[in-house]
Amino acid sequence: MARVSGKVDKNGYLVRLGVAIRARRIALALSQEALADYAEVDRSHMGKIERGERNVTFLNIVRIAEAIQCKPSDLFIDADL
Amino acid sequence: MARVSGKVDKNGYLVRLGVAIRARRIALALSQEALADYAEVDRSHMGKIERGERNVTFLNIVRIAEAIQCKPSDLFIDADL
């Protein structure tokens, strides 16, 4: 169970969000590095977000969604959140 | 235009999310303090989230949504995000 920013993600919600991001990125044939650059997120941070290892912020979710051409709500729906 | 955690929220997305949270809280006749306590978010932080003054994290969005009895995706849909 990962402890993220002092809060325990005991239900694996971050992992589910990361899986949703990765699936849409791969559907666009976009590399993780390209997504990080489009979203203006540090490349190593992007990897951790996709693996559910970082408690991503709202504004980064919005930027990532824009970069993978969907709405933030789509990512949450994909992740059943 | 608020600068939040080093990123500019130039489209007012945080304000829209805050408005959505506040509307659902008020619909439940819940005080901001009670919501903060349920969601285990600091009370002053909760006020700043509702005003769009803090770049709220994913896990806090999930906790807030649970506390106001909706899905995180509902908040994003309410905010047209």
Backbone of each chain as nested JSON, in Angstrom:
{
  "chains": [
    {"id": "A", "residues": [
      {"number": 1, "name": "MET", "atoms": {"N": [0.845, -1.192, 0.0], "CA": [0.0, 0.0, 0.0], "C": [0.888, 1.253, 0.0]}},
      {"number": 2, "name": "ALA", "atoms": {"N": [0.738, 2.058, -1.005], "CA": [1.603, 3.229, -1.137], "C": [1.137, 4.355, -0.218]}},
      {"number": 3, "name": "ARG", "atoms": {"N": [2.109, 4.985, 0.434], "CA": [1.808, 6.192, 1.197], "C": [2.206, 7.357, 0.299]}},
      {"number": 4, "name": "VAL", "atoms": {"N": [1.264, 8.196, -0.03], "CA": [1.496, 9.25, -1.007], "C": [1.195, 10.592, -0.361]}},
      {"number": 5, "name": "SER", "atoms": {"N": [2.192, 11.449, -0.293], "CA": [2.003, 12.788, 0.263], "C": [1.291, 12.737, 1.608]}},
      {"number": 6, "name": "GLY", "atoms": {"N": [1.669, 11.78, 2.431], "CA": [1.108, 11.718, 3.77], "C": [-0.27, 11.101, 3.849]}},
      {"number": 7, "name": "LYS", "atoms": {"N": [-0.834, 10.748, 2.706], "CA": [-2.152, 10.124, 2.721], "C": [-2.021, 8.726, 2.106]}},
      {"number": 8, "name": "VAL", "atoms": {"N": [-2.709, 7.781, 2.665], "CA": [-2.628, 6.417, 2.169], "C": [-3.684, 6.221, 1.082]}},
      {"number": 9, "name": "ASP", "atoms": {"N": [-3.229, 5.734, -0.055], "CA": [-4.137, 5.471, -1.175], "C": [-4.614, 4.024, -1.067]}},
      {"number": 10, "name": "LYS", "atoms": {"N": [-5.383, 3.753, -0.003], "CA": [-5.661, 2.359, 0.336], "C": [-6.573, 1.671, -0.672]}},
      {"number": 11, "name": "ASN", "atoms": {"N": [-7.295, 2.435, -1.452], "CA": [-8.183, 1.827, -2.437], "C": [-7.591, 1.784, -3.842]}},
      {"number": 12, "name": "GLY", "atoms": {"N": [-6.326, 2.191, -3.957], "CA": [-5.683, 2.127, -5.264], "C": [-6.261, 3.103, -6.27]}},
      {"number": 13, "name": "TYR", "atoms": {"N": [-6.833, 4.202, -5.8], "CA": [-7.44, 5.165, -6.718], "C": [-6.404, 5.792, -7.647]}},
      {"number": 14, "name": "LEU", "atoms": {"N": [-5.236, 6.067, -7.102], "CA": [-4.19, 6.688, -7.935], "C": [-3.75, 5.73, -9.036]}},
      {"number": 15, "name": "VAL", "atoms": {"N": [-3.685, 4.459, -8.713], "CA": [-3.305, 3.467, -9.725], "C": [-4.363, 3.428, -10.828]}},
      {"number": 16, "name": "ARG", "atoms": {"N": [-5.631, 3.502, -10.428], "CA": [-6.71, 3.469, -11.431], "C": [-6.653, 4.689, -12.337]}},
      {"number": 17, "name": "LEU", "atoms": {"N": [-6.38, 5.845, -11.76], "CA": [-6.244, 7.046, -12.589], "C": [-5.051, 6.897, -13.538]}},
      {"number": 18, "name": "GLY", "atoms": {"N": [-3.948, 6.38, -13.013], "CA": [-2.749, 6.196, -13.835], "C": [-2.989, 5.241, -14.998]}},
      {"number": 19, "name": "VAL", "atoms": {"N": [-3.733, 4.177, -14.729], "CA": [-4.061, 3.208, -15.78], "C": [-4.905, 3.884, -16.861]}},
      {"number": 20, "name": "ALA", "atoms": {"N": [-5.843, 4.717, -16.438], "CA": [-6.715, 5.425, -17.392], "C": [-5.899, 6.377, -18.264]}},
      {"number": 21, "name": "ILE", "atoms": {"N": [-4.955, 7.077, -17.644], "CA": [-4.103, 8.001, -18.404], "C": [-3.27, 7.222, -19.413]}},
      {"number": 22, "name": "ARG", "atoms": {"N": [-2.644, 6.162, -18.927], "CA": [-1.778, 5.358, -19.811], "C": [-2.561, 4.787, -20.996]}},
      {"number": 23, "name": "ALA", "atoms": {"N": [-3.759, 4.274, -20.741], "CA": [-4.552, 3.666, -21.818], "C": [-4.859, 4.693, -22.909]}},
      {"number": 24, "name": "ARG", "atoms": {"N": [-5.233, 5.901, -22.511], "CA": [-5.544, 6.927, -23.518], "C": [-4.28, 7.399, -24.225]}},
      {"number": 25, "name": "ARG", "atoms": {"N": [-3.168, 7.466, -23.506], "CA": [-1.905, 7.851, -24.144], "C": [-1.514, 6.828, -25.201]}},
      {"number": 26, "name": "ILE", "atoms": {"N": [-1.61, 5.549, -24.858], "CA": [-1.208, 4.495, -25.788], "C": [-2.155, 4.473, -26.989]}},
      {"number": 27, "name": "ALA", "atoms": {"N": [-3.436, 4.722, -26.753], "CA": [-4.405, 4.762, -27.86], "C": [-4.051, 5.85, -28.861]}},
      {"number": 28, "name": "LEU", "atoms": {"N": [-3.349, 6.883, -28.399], "CA": [-2.918, 7.974, -29.29], "C": [-1.515, 7.737, -29.832]}},
      {"number": 29, "name": "ALA", "atoms": {"N": [-0.917, 6.576, -29.502], "CA": [0.453, 6.256, -29.932], "C": [1.432, 7.348, -29.503]}},
      {"number": 30, "name": "LEU", "atoms": {"N": [1.22, 7.828, -28.295], "CA": [2.043, 8.907, -27.749], "C": [3.003, 8.288, -26.731]}},
      {"number": 31, "name": "SER", "atoms": {"N": [4.264, 8.659, -26.792], "CA": [5.201, 8.166, -25.778], "C": [4.946, 8.89, -24.463]}},
      {"number": 32, "name": "GLN", "atoms": {"N": [5.414, 8.266, -23.38], "CA": [5.263, 8.894, -22.071], "C": [6.024, 10.232, -22.033]}},
      {"number": 33, "name": "GLU", "atoms": {"N": [7.162, 10.256, -22.715], "CA": [7.976, 11.476, -22.747], "C": [7.236, 12.588, -23.501]}},
      {"number": 34, "name": "ALA", "atoms": {"N": [6.612, 12.218, -24.613], "CA": [5.883, 13.217, -25.397], "C": [4.707, 13.765, -24.59]}},
      {"number": 35, "name": "LEU", "atoms": {"N": [4.003, 12.868, -23.897], "CA": [2.882, 13.328, -23.064], "C": [3.387, 14.293, -21.984]}},
      {"number": 36, "name": "ALA", "atoms": {"N": [4.485, 13.92, -21.338], "CA": [5.047, 14.789, -20.295], "C": [5.366, 16.17, -20.866]}},
      {"number": 37, "name": "ASP", "atoms": {"N": [5.952, 16.177, -22.055], "CA": [6.322, 17.461, -22.665], "C": [5.085, 18.278, -23.033]}},
      {"number": 38, "name": "TYR", "atoms": {"N": [4.094, 17.634, -23.639], "CA": [2.851, 18.347, -23.992], "C": [2.183, 18.925, -22.744]}},
      {"number": 39, "name": "ALA", "atoms": {"N": [2.154, 18.11, -21.688], "CA": [1.436, 18.514, -20.473], "C": [2.287, 19.416, -19.58]}},
      {"number": 40, "name": "GLU", "atoms": {"N": [3.567, 19.583, -19.969], "CA": [4.503, 20.389, -19.166], "C": [4.647, 19.843, -17.753]}},
      {"number": 41, "name": "VAL", "atoms": {"N": [4.763, 18.521, -17.709], "CA": [4.995, 17.81, -16.458], "C": [6.385, 17.177, -16.57]}},
      {"number": 42, "name": "ASP", "atoms": {"N": [7.14, 17.193, -15.499], "CA": [8.457, 16.559, -15.507], "C": [8.344, 15.091, -15.95]}},
      {"number": 43, "name": "ARG", "atoms": {"N": [9.282, 14.633, -16.791], "CA": [9.168, 13.279, -17.358], "C": [9.149, 12.181, -16.302]}},
      {"number": 44, "name": "SER", "atoms": {"N": [9.988, 12.308, -15.282], "CA": [10.003, 11.242, -14.268], "C": [8.73, 11.307, -13.42]}},
      {"number": 45, "name": "HIS", "atoms": {"N": [8.206, 12.522, -13.234], "CA": [6.944, 12.687, -12.496], "C": [5.812, 12.019, -13.287]}},
      {"number": 46, "name": "MET", "atoms": {"N": [5.828, 12.171, -14.605], "CA": [4.776, 11.568, -15.452], "C": [4.751, 10.056, -15.27]}},
      {"number": 47, "name": "GLY", "atoms": {"N": [5.935, 9.442, -15.229], "CA": [5.995, 7.993, -15.031], "C": [5.386, 7.588, -13.695]}},
      {"number": 48, "name": "LYS", "atoms": {"N": [5.683, 8.377, -12.681], "CA": [5.15, 8.072, -11.341], "C": [3.638, 8.279, -11.297]}},
      {"number": 49, "name": "ILE", "atoms": {"N": [3.143, 9.271, -12.016], "CA": [1.688, 9.488, -12.079], "C": [1.026, 8.275, -12.738]}},
      {"number": 50, "name": "GLU", "atoms": {"N": [1.594, 7.803, -13.848], "CA": [0.985, 6.65, -14.539], "C": [1.021, 5.383, -13.684]}},
      {"number": 51, "name": "ARG", "atoms": {"N": [2.006, 5.282, -12.808], "CA": [2.097, 4.099, -11.933], "C": [1.33, 4.304, -10.622]}},
      {"number": 52, "name": "GLY", "atoms": {"N": [0.702, 5.453, -10.478], "CA": [-0.07, 5.716, -9.258], "C": [0.794, 5.966, -8.054]}},
      {"number": 53, "name": "GLU", "atoms": {"N": [2.005, 6.438, -8.293], "CA": [2.954, 6.651, -7.189], "C": [3.017, 8.105, -6.738]}},
      {"number": 54, "name": "ARG", "atoms": {"N": [2.24, 8.969, -7.374], "CA": [2.23, 10.376, -6.982], "C": [0.798, 10.872, -6.87]}},
      {"number": 55, "name": "ASN", "atoms": {"N": [0.567, 11.654, -5.83], "CA": [-0.746, 12.249, -5.61], "C": [-0.848, 13.483, -6.509]}},
      {"number": 56, "name": "VAL", "atoms": {"N": [-1.22, 13.237, -7.738], "CA": [-1.227, 14.272, -8.782], "C": [-2.18, 15.407, -8.416]}},
      {"number": 57, "name": "THR", "atoms": {"N": [-1.819, 16.607, -8.799], "CA": [-2.679, 17.746, -8.489], "C": [-3.743, 17.947, -9.578]}},
      {"number": 58, "name": "PHE", "atoms": {"N": [-4.753, 18.681, -9.196], "CA": [-5.863, 18.996, -10.099], "C": [-5.369, 19.635, -11.398]}},
      {"number": 59, "name": "LEU", "atoms": {"N": [-4.508, 20.652, -11.282], "CA": [-4.087, 21.346, -12.509], "C": [-3.263, 20.435, -13.414]}},
      {"number": 60, "name": "ASN", "atoms": {"N": [-2.512, 19.497, -12.828], "CA": [-1.798, 18.548, -13.683], "C": [-2.75, 17.547, -14.336]}},
      {"number": 61, "name": "ILE", "atoms": {"N": [-3.809, 17.169, -13.636], "CA": [-4.817, 16.298, -14.26], "C": [-5.417, 17.012, -15.474]}},
      {"number": 62, "name": "VAL", "atoms": {"N": [-5.727, 18.299, -15.304], "CA": [-6.315, 19.071, -16.407], "C": [-5.344, 19.143, -17.588]}},
      {"number": 63, "name": "ARG", "atoms": {"N": [-4.073, 19.402, -17.299], "CA": [-3.077, 19.502, -18.37], "C": [-2.875, 18.166, -19.08]}},
      {"number": 64, "name": "ILE", "atoms": {"N": [-2.843, 17.095, -18.296], "CA": [-2.652, 15.764, -18.89], "C": [-3.853, 15.418, -19.766]}},
      {"number": 65, "name": "ALA", "atoms": {"N": [-5.054, 15.714, -19.276], "CA": [-6.256, 15.436, -20.063], "C": [-6.216, 16.203, -21.385]}},
      {"number": 66, "name": "GLU", "atoms": {"N": [-5.837, 17.471, -21.328], "CA": [-5.734, 18.265, -22.565], "C": [-4.749, 17.614, -23.529]}},
      {"number": 67, "name": "ALA", "atoms": {"N": [-3.615, 17.153, -22.984], "CA": [-2.565, 16.58, -23.825], "C": [-2.999, 15.269, -24.466]}},
      {"number": 68, "name": "ILE", "atoms": {"N": [-3.887, 14.528, -23.811], "CA": [-4.374, 13.277, -24.412], "C": [-5.791, 13.454, -24.964]}},
      {"number": 69, "name": "GLN", "atoms": {"N": [-6.14, 14.717, -25.205], "CA": [-7.338, 15.055, -25.977], "C": [-8.629, 14.487, -25.389]}},
      {"number": 70, "name": "CYS", "atoms": {"N": [-8.755, 14.634, -24.081], "CA": [-10.02, 14.241, -23.465], "C": [-10.339, 15.241, -22.356]}},
      {"number": 71, "name": "LYS", "atoms": {"N": [-11.496, 15.084, -21.749], "CA": [-11.856, 15.917, -20.615], "C": [-11.358, 15.242, -19.327]}},
      {"number": 72, "name": "PRO", "atoms": {"N": [-11.032, 16.031, -18.318], "CA": [-10.66, 15.41, -17.044], "C": [-11.73, 14.428, -16.558]}},
      {"number": 73, "name": "SER", "atoms": {"N": [-12.994, 14.779, -16.76], "CA": [-14.064, 13.875, -16.307], "C": [-13.987, 12.521, -17.012]}},
      {"number": 74, "name": "ASP", "atoms": {"N": [-13.527, 12.507, -18.273], "CA": [-13.395, 11.228, -18.995], "C": [-12.405, 10.313, -18.275]}},
      {"number": 75, "name": "LEU", "atoms": {"N": [-11.314, 10.883, -17.791], "CA": [-10.314, 10.068, -17.081], "C": [-10.915, 9.458, -15.813]}},
      {"number": 76, "name": "PHE", "atoms": {"N": [-11.717, 10.248, -15.1], "CA": [-12.331, 9.745, -13.875], "C": [-13.37, 8.679, -14.2]}},
      {"number": 77, "name": "ILE", "atoms": {"N": [-14.1, 8.873, -15.278], "CA": [-15.102, 7.876, -15.667], "C": [-14.395, 6.579, -16.098]}},
      {"number": 78, "name": "ASP", "atoms": {"N": [-13.32, 6.716, -16.902], "CA": [-12.531, 5.533, -17.303], "C": [-12.067, 4.755, -16.072]}},
      {"number": 79, "name": "ALA", "atoms": {"N": [-11.679, 5.511, -15.042], "CA": [-11.128, 4.893, -13.829], "C": [-12.229, 4.474, -12.856]}},
      {"number": 80, "name": "ASP", "atoms": {"N": [-13.477, 4.63, -13.275], "CA": [-14.645, 4.301, -12.437], "C": [-14.584, 5.041, -11.092]}},
      {"number": 81, "name": "LEU", "atoms": {"N": [-14.271, 6.315, -11.205], "CA": [-14.144, 7.159, -10.007], "C": [-15.189, 8.261, -10.052]}}
    ]},
    {"id": "B", "residues": [
      {"number": 1, "name": "MET", "atoms": {"N": [-5.717, 36.898, -11.884], "CA": [-5.396, 35.502, -12.223], "C": [-4.531, 34.89, -11.122]}},
      {"number": 2, "name": "ALA", "atoms": {"N": [-5.032, 33.847, -10.503], "CA": [-4.313, 33.264, -9.372], "C": [-3.149, 32.391, -9.838]}},
      {"number": 3, "name": "ARG", "atoms": {"N": [-2.015, 32.541, -9.169], "CA": [-0.896, 31.625, -9.39], "C": [-0.95, 30.602, -8.275]}},
      {"number": 4, "name": "VAL", "atoms": {"N": [-1.11, 29.371, -8.634], "CA": [-1.346, 28.325, -7.652], "C": [-0.26, 27.267, -7.786]}},
      {"number": 5, "name": "SER", "atoms": {"N": [0.504, 27.059, -6.731], "CA": [1.546, 26.034, -6.728], "C": [2.428, 26.143, -7.959]}},
      {"number": 6, "name": "GLY", "atoms": {"N": [2.768, 27.37, -8.33], "CA": [3.693, 27.572, -9.443], "C": [3.054, 27.449, -10.808]}},
      {"number": 7, "name": "LYS", "atoms": {"N": [1.777, 27.105, -10.857], "CA": [1.095, 26.999, -12.155], "C": [-0.044, 28.017, -12.179]}},
      {"number": 8, "name": "VAL", "atoms": {"N": [-0.239, 28.631, -13.313], "CA": [-1.283, 29.637, -13.422], "C": [-2.585, 28.955, -13.838]}},
      {"number": 9, "name": "ASP", "atoms": {"N": [-3.628, 29.229, -13.091], "CA": [-4.953, 28.672, -13.379], "C": [-5.689, 29.672, -14.265]}},
      {"number": 10, "name": "LYS", "atoms": {"N": [-5.168, 29.849, -15.483], "CA": [-5.626, 30.964, -16.309], "C": [-7.057, 30.796, -16.79]}},
      {"number": 11, "name": "ASN", "atoms": {"N": [-7.551, 29.573, -16.791], "CA": [-8.92, 29.361, -17.249], "C": [-9.928, 29.254, -16.107]}},
      {"number": 12, "name": "GLY", "atoms": {"N": [-9.459, 29.47, -14.892], "CA": [-10.376, 29.433, -13.759], "C": [-10.922, 28.053, -13.455]}},
      {"number": 13, "name": "TYR", "atoms": {"N": [-10.166, 27.014, -13.815], "CA": [-10.643, 25.648, -13.591], "C": [-10.804, 25.352, -12.096]}},
      {"number": 14, "name": "LEU", "atoms": {"N": [-9.871, 25.852, -11.302], "CA": [-9.958, 25.59, -9.858], "C": [-11.187, 26.253, -9.261]}},
      {"number": 15, "name": "VAL", "atoms": {"N": [-11.508, 27.436, -9.758], "CA": [-12.708, 28.128, -9.271], "C": [-13.954, 27.316, -9.634]}},
      {"number": 16, "name": "ARG", "atoms": {"N": [-13.97, 26.772, -10.852], "CA": [-15.133, 25.976, -11.276], "C": [-15.29, 24.726, -10.415]}},
      {"number": 17, "name": "LEU", "atoms": {"N": [-14.167, 24.073, -10.114], "CA": [-14.237, 22.898, -9.238], "C": [-14.732, 23.306, -7.847]}},
      {"number": 18, "name": "GLY", "atoms": {"N": [-14.219, 24.426, -7.344], "CA": [-14.636, 24.899, -6.022], "C": [-16.123, 25.212, -5.97]}},
      {"number": 19, "name": "VAL", "atoms": {"N": [-16.63, 25.813, -7.02], "CA": [-18.064, 26.132, -7.096], "C": [-18.886, 24.84, -7.071]}},
      {"number": 20, "name": "ALA", "atoms": {"N": [-18.404, 23.827, -7.79], "CA": [-19.119, 22.544, -7.839], "C": [-19.136, 21.883, -6.463]}},
      {"number": 21, "name": "ILE", "atoms": {"N": [-18.014, 21.942, -5.763], "CA": [-17.939, 21.362, -4.42], "C": [-18.905, 22.099, -3.487]}},
      {"number": 22, "name": "ARG", "atoms": {"N": [-18.845, 23.429, -3.532], "CA": [-19.688, 24.236, -2.642], "C": [-21.176, 23.97, -2.901]}},
      {"number": 23, "name": "ALA", "atoms": {"N": [-21.559, 23.881, -4.179], "CA": [-22.974, 23.678, -4.507], "C": [-23.474, 22.357, -3.925]}},
      {"number": 24, "name": "ARG", "atoms": {"N": [-22.675, 21.304, -4.058], "CA": [-23.113, 20.0, -3.52], "C": [-23.097, 20.001, -1.985]}},
      {"number": 25, "name": "ARG", "atoms": {"N": [-22.144, 20.702, -1.411], "CA": [-22.103, 20.795, 0.058], "C": [-23.356, 21.492, 0.579]}},
      {"number": 26, "name": "ILE", "atoms": {"N": [-23.7, 22.608, -0.066], "CA": [-24.862, 23.384, 0.386], "C": [-26.15, 22.586, 0.171]}},
      {"number": 27, "name": "ALA", "atoms": {"N": [-26.206, 21.829, -0.925], "CA": [-27.391, 20.999, -1.194], "C": [-27.592, 19.966, -0.086]}},
      {"number": 28, "name": "LEU", "atoms": {"N": [-26.498, 19.596, 0.589], "CA": [-26.588, 18.637, 1.699], "C": [-26.745, 19.339, 3.051]}},
      {"number": 29, "name": "ALA", "atoms": {"N": [-26.849, 20.671, 3.022], "CA": [-26.955, 21.469, 4.261], "C": [-25.79, 21.185, 5.202]}},
      {"number": 30, "name": "LEU", "atoms": {"N": [-24.611, 21.039, 4.598], "CA": [-23.398, 20.724, 5.355], "C": [-22.575, 21.999, 5.469]}},
      {"number": 31, "name": "SER", "atoms": {"N": [-22.07, 22.266, 6.667], "CA": [-21.194, 23.44, 6.805], "C": [-19.833, 23.121, 6.197]}},
      {"number": 32, "name": "GLN", "atoms": {"N": [-19.1, 24.19, 5.862], "CA": [-17.759, 23.993, 5.317], "C": [-16.87, 23.269, 6.347]}},
      {"number": 33, "name": "GLU", "atoms": {"N": [-17.076, 23.603, 7.613], "CA": [-16.28, 22.98, 8.666], "C": [-16.59, 21.48, 8.759]}},
      {"number": 34, "name": "ALA", "atoms": {"N": [-17.866, 21.15, 8.658], "CA": [-18.248, 19.74, 8.739], "C": [-17.676, 18.966, 7.548]}},
      {"number": 35, "name": "LEU", "atoms": {"N": [-17.742, 19.574, 6.375], "CA": [-17.165, 18.921, 5.192], "C": [-15.665, 18.691, 5.393]}},
      {"number": 36, "name": "ALA", "atoms": {"N": [-14.98, 19.73, 5.88], "CA": [-13.536, 19.597, 6.11], "C": [-13.254, 18.433, 7.057]}},
      {"number": 37, "name": "ASP", "atoms": {"N": [-14.058, 18.343, 8.111], "CA": [-13.836, 17.281, 9.094], "C": [-14.115, 15.897, 8.502]}},
      {"number": 38, "name": "TYR", "atoms": {"N": [-15.219, 15.773, 7.78], "CA": [-15.531, 14.484, 7.144], "C": [-14.421, 14.068, 6.174]}},
      {"number": 39, "name": "ALA", "atoms": {"N": [-13.952, 15.04, 5.394], "CA": [-12.97, 14.734, 4.351], "C": [-11.544, 14.672, 4.903]}},
      {"number": 40, "name": "GLU", "atoms": {"N": [-11.409, 15.015, 6.199], "CA": [-10.085, 15.049, 6.834], "C": [-9.136, 16.006, 6.107]}},
      {"number": 41, "name": "VAL", "atoms": {"N": [-9.69, 17.164, 5.782], "CA": [-8.928, 18.245, 5.17], "C": [-8.919, 19.398, 6.173]}},
      {"number": 42, "name": "ASP", "atoms": {"N": [-7.805, 20.073, 6.293], "CA": [-7.717, 21.224, 7.195], "C": [-8.82, 22.24, 6.862]}},
      {"number": 43, "name": "ARG", "atoms": {"N": [-9.442, 22.809, 7.89], "CA": [-10.597, 23.694, 7.65], "C": [-10.256, 24.912, 6.803]}},
      {"number": 44, "name": "SER", "atoms": {"N": [-9.106, 25.525, 7.057], "CA": [-8.77, 26.718, 6.259], "C": [-8.419, 26.314, 4.826]}},
      {"number": 45, "name": "HIS", "atoms": {"N": [-7.841, 25.122, 4.684], "CA": [-7.533, 24.598, 3.348], "C": [-8.83, 24.361, 2.572]}},
      {"number": 46, "name": "MET", "atoms": {"N": [-9.853, 23.853, 3.265], "CA": [-11.148, 23.585, 2.617], "C": [-11.744, 24.876, 2.05]}},
      {"number": 47, "name": "GLY", "atoms": {"N": [-11.649, 25.953, 2.809], "CA": [-12.165, 27.234, 2.317], "C": [-11.432, 27.677, 1.058]}},
      {"number": 48, "name": "LYS", "atoms": {"N": [-10.117, 27.49, 1.059], "CA": [-9.324, 27.89, -0.103], "C": [-9.632, 27.008, -1.316]}},
      {"number": 49, "name": "ILE", "atoms": {"N": [-9.9, 25.738, -1.075], "CA": [-10.283, 24.848, -2.184], "C": [-11.606, 25.327, -2.783]}},
      {"number": 50, "name": "GLU", "atoms": {"N": [-12.584, 25.651, -1.937], "CA": [-13.889, 26.101, -2.456], "C": [-13.774, 27.42, -3.211]}},
      {"number": 51, "name": "ARG", "atoms": {"N": [-12.804, 28.244, -2.84], "CA": [-12.622, 29.52, -3.549], "C": [-11.677, 29.392, -4.744]}},
      {"number": 52, "name": "GLY", "atoms": {"N": [-11.186, 28.178, -4.989], "CA": [-10.287, 27.974, -6.129], "C": [-8.909, 28.552, -5.909]}},
      {"number": 53, "name": "GLU", "atoms": {"N": [-8.523, 28.664, -4.645], "CA": [-7.231, 29.282, -4.312], "C": [-6.146, 28.25, -4.031]}},
      {"number": 54, "name": "ARG", "atoms": {"N": [-6.483, 26.975, -4.106], "CA": [-5.488, 25.93, -3.864], "C": [-5.585, 24.854, -4.951]}},
      {"number": 55, "name": "ASN", "atoms": {"N": [-4.423, 24.438, -5.419], "CA": [-4.355, 23.374, -6.417], "C": [-4.529, 22.041, -5.7]}},
      {"number": 56, "name": "VAL", "atoms": {"N": [-5.772, 21.68, -5.489], "CA": [-6.136, 20.521, -4.678], "C": [-5.568, 19.232, -5.3]}},
      {"number": 57, "name": "THR", "atoms": {"N": [-5.201, 18.301, -4.452], "CA": [-4.657, 17.038, -4.958], "C": [-5.771, 16.036, -5.258]}},
      {"number": 58, "name": "PHE", "atoms": {"N": [-5.409, 15.072, -6.061], "CA": [-6.335, 14.004, -6.451], "C": [-6.954, 13.318, -5.23]}},
      {"number": 59, "name": "LEU", "atoms": {"N": [-6.115, 12.922, -4.26], "CA": [-6.676, 12.185, -3.111], "C": [-7.615, 13.053, -2.283]}},
      {"number": 60, "name": "ASN", "atoms": {"N": [-7.363, 14.359, -2.235], "CA": [-8.313, 15.227, -1.525], "C": [-9.615, 15.392, -2.315]}},
      {"number": 61, "name": "ILE", "atoms": {"N": [-9.535, 15.418, -3.639], "CA": [-10.769, 15.457, -4.443], "C": [-11.607, 14.213, -4.151]}},
      {"number": 62, "name": "VAL", "atoms": {"N": [-10.945, 13.06, -4.087], "CA": [-11.661, 11.803, -3.818], "C": [-12.31, 11.842, -2.43]}},
      {"number": 63, "name": "ARG", "atoms": {"N": [-11.562, 12.332, -1.437], "CA": [-12.107, 12.407, -0.072], "C": [-13.265, 13.382, 0.016]}},
      {"number": 64, "name": "ILE", "atoms": {"N": [-13.135, 14.516, -0.65], "CA": [-14.202, 15.526, -0.626], "C": [-15.454, 14.966, -1.303]}},
      {"number": 65, "name": "ALA", "atoms": {"N": [-15.251, 14.291, -2.433], "CA": [-16.405, 13.708, -3.137], "C": [-17.117, 12.692, -2.243]}},
      {"number": 66, "name": "GLU", "atoms": {"N": [-16.342, 11.845, -1.574], "CA": [-16.961, 10.873, -0.655], "C": [-17.774, 11.596, 0.416]}},
      {"number": 67, "name": "ALA", "atoms": {"N": [-17.207, 12.67, 0.947], "CA": [-17.866, 13.392, 2.039], "C": [-19.155, 14.068, 1.579]}},
      {"number": 68, "name": "ILE", "atoms": {"N": [-19.225, 14.439, 0.315], "CA": [-20.466, 15.053, -0.187], "C": [-21.265, 14.066, -1.037]}},
      {"number": 69, "name": "GLN", "atoms": {"N": [-20.962, 12.799, -0.826], "CA": [-21.792, 11.704, -1.349], "C": [-21.964, 11.734, -2.868]}},
      {"number": 70, "name": "CYS", "atoms": {"N": [-20.85, 11.95, -3.547], "CA": [-20.896, 11.849, -5.01], "C": [-19.6, 11.214, -5.483]}},
      {"number": 71, "name": "LYS", "atoms": {"N": [-19.53, 10.983, -6.791], "CA": [-18.291, 10.459, -7.363], "C": [-17.411, 11.648, -7.763]}},
      {"number": 72, "name": "PRO", "atoms": {"N": [-16.096, 11.465, -7.735], "CA": [-15.225, 12.539, -8.214], "C": [-15.605, 12.98, -9.632]}},
      {"number": 73, "name": "SER", "atoms": {"N": [-15.979, 12.027, -10.474], "CA": [-16.353, 12.397, -11.849], "C": [-17.562, 13.324, -11.865]}},
      {"number": 74, "name": "ASP", "atoms": {"N": [-18.481, 13.168, -10.901], "CA": [-19.643, 14.071, -10.833], "C": [-19.2, 15.52, -10.642]}},
      {"number": 75, "name": "LEU", "atoms": {"N": [-18.192, 15.717, -9.793], "CA": [-17.702, 17.084, -9.55], "C": [-17.126, 17.681, -10.835]}},
      {"number": 76, "name": "PHE", "atoms": {"N": [-16.396, 16.865, -11.582], "CA": [-15.806, 17.365, -12.83], "C": [-16.896, 17.655, -13.861]}},
      {"number": 77, "name": "ILE", "atoms": {"N": [-17.915, 16.811, -13.897], "CA": [-19.014, 17.033, -14.84], "C": [-19.775, 18.302, -14.445]}},
      {"number": 78, "name": "ASP", "atoms": {"N": [-20.047, 18.462, -13.15], "CA": [-20.706, 19.685, -12.666], "C": [-19.923, 20.926, -13.1]}},
      {"number": 79, "name": "ALA", "atoms": {"N": [-18.608, 20.818, -13.039], "CA": [-17.737, 21.956, -13.351], "C": [-17.478, 22.073, -14.855]}},
      {"number": 80, "name": "ASP", "atoms": {"N": [-18.116, 21.204, -15.636], "CA": [-17.927, 21.166, -17.092], "C": [-16.442, 20.995, -17.443]}},
      {"number": 81, "name": "LEU", "atoms": {"N": [-15.827, 20.084, -16.732], "CA": [-14.399, 19.816, -16.95], "C": [-14.206, 18.384, -17.455]}}
    ]}
  ]
}
